[in-house]
């Protein structure tokens, strides 16, 4: 680790901290329907959308109806995306003449983008037309993100409202989020990205004759417009196969920094929205603090082990030491402009959130650095997290934390003025258990079946890590990969697709049930016996609960993968 | 429940029109007006022929050129079989080899032997023996450029000090002195060498 590397991590953290409160304030006003500076431009469009769709803004939805609307929208989105993928050969903006996407792959891809996972079993530049990228994938980059944020708003209203039947209106939350939050930022930052070198063209791939006279085909496309929402909506599905390692998706260190900030921005801001809505911003900062602790620990672990490099490469006489002339460290699967610190940081950020974009290949990370993204996903991506899903995931853990604290002192637990009772805790447990159930269940299945094992690219414990990573990433709706795993097989297209759907909707339904239950309750005034959830002690308890729950559940599986591999690497055992 | 079917379908259609067509097509128009060079892929032309993109690595094999990093990209041959095709900018990918994979260590061993023959006195910078993430990293580290400097100077009959000065000139430092890592753009450096030769 170098001083400069640590300064870069600190700089990134400081920017996220600075963004949190202003964006949180803006989003609170948007979702409350208050006036913001964009209202004069966007309000007429918003009203037109409601009119055409037959939406009554004042219609307050019960949690079941809110969830039903969300499911219906997801099903419609899945059907349309599947159709576009299958029919792209007949659709416009297809200069490379790509034909229909195979049915299994189309199924997997459609689920992948509807659930905000953006796992990719295909290479973008070798499979998809510009029409599919724009009208198919870019649209879901927006609306799957808006769906997640809408759900988080519904959950927050469960805490902030008293004796209320409804949680808000899904259609209104979805529309406001897309129009007022996601689109304006995408336009502004998208133009910045183009200025910095990202292509935005409908022209065909470029045929170049290199200086030495060789032929080189250079894939281009409408990249920037998709790239910005890929990050801001924590989607992570690259325009190209190589994702944000590709110089066209991530031209330089500044675009890299902006991309990482975009990944965390909404997740961080939502903690502030929560604080504002429950009328105590410190409640939000307590969640922000917990997330920051977990983020920094992960980033430093990943950075440390990547900077240390691979001893088996050092043994061959290769210089992996950092100096003024090179970043050093484990450079397999990394690009020079990012080096070690920014690659390790990006890997931590993209898996803390449910983004899944990569600027280096996690499969080639040293074992314990590769463990960090795995653990981040297995904790449920609550460290700033996916847009929306990170906050409601963290709030579910907060409920568990106050429940445990309540057991210790023998009082009915309360959280931000709501009594947490048996039903709430049961539903919370259900929402949390879905994750290990799907990850470990599918991993066990795939590891024991011949067509599960035949897809792995690296032998030994690393092969097991590839499978574990695949199901962790899809269940948690991340979408990054240990890319060696060949996912485009019937077995993996189906099982990974199911894992994505289970991970998304299996968690949302009990979460909404908790929100509905909490919303119906009265607000209780805090008393001397109330455990203060805006304190440092709460941050410590919440962090411990997250690590104990996640750690106990996944430690055995992690031991078989990255931990065994780490000791193999040190002892020079190769596979 | 049934009354939510209409908004599901209508809003999806409206969002597809706004976010899937109007937004990207509008961005394309604006980009074409404001930043036409970047929007087309930062292409470099020489005598009317596109020779590559400023920010996409390309393959150099000649002694008189600086070489980019190893690449794991593949292409297809005439029969449709997958073959190694380094710096294939139409099929981006990394090696995805894990740190304890025999194939990785063997590959690096071979690279090391070749490089030791070229410059036996210097330590081998790690970026010269590891495949890049994109498969066409446009850059090498200053260490890798300096490692290759004697070979290039000899092949071109140039004063090594002059080549080193060019390397320094084309080393892009960290942005604001803090962000990113120092990098040398291989294509730009090689083009500068060629125009140096013409002078």
Interface residues (C-beta under 8 A of the other chain):
Chain A: X4 X7 X8 X11 X45 X49 X52 X53 X54 X55 X65 X68 X69 X72 X73 X75 X76 X77 X80 X123 X125 X126 X134 X135 X136 X138 X139 X142 X143 X170 X171 X174 X175 X178 X183 X186 X187 X190 X191 X194 X195 X196 X197 X198 X199 X200 X201 X202 X203 X205 X206 X207 X208 X209 X210 X211 X212 X214 X216 X217 X218 X219 X220 X222 X224 X225 X226 X240 X241 X242 X245 X246 X247 X248 X251 X252 X253 X254 X256 X257 X309 X310 X312 X313 X316 X317 X318 X319 X320 X323 X324 X325 X326 X327 X328 X329 X330 X331 X332 X333 X334 X335 X336 X337 X338 X339 X342 X343 X358 X359 X360 X361 X363 X364 X365 X366 X367 X457 X458 X459 X460 X461 X462 X465 X482 X483 X484 X565 X568 X569 X573 X574 X575
Chain B: X1 X3 X4 X5 X6 X7 X8 X9 X10 X11 X12 X14 X15 X16 X18 X19 X20 X21 X23 X24 X25 X27 X28 X30 X31 X32 X34 X35 X38 X39 X40 X41 X42 X43 X49 X50 X51 X52 X53 X54 X55 X56 X57 X58 X59 X60 X61 X62 X65 X69 X87 X88 X89 X90 X91 X92 X93 X94 X95 X96 X97 X98 X99 X100 X101 X102 X104 X105 X108 X109 X112 X116 X123 X124 X125 X126 X127 X129 X130 X131 X132 X133 X134 X135 X136 X137 X138 X139 X140 X141 X142 X143 X144 X146 X174 X175 X178 X179 X180 X181 X182 X183 X187 X190 X191 X194
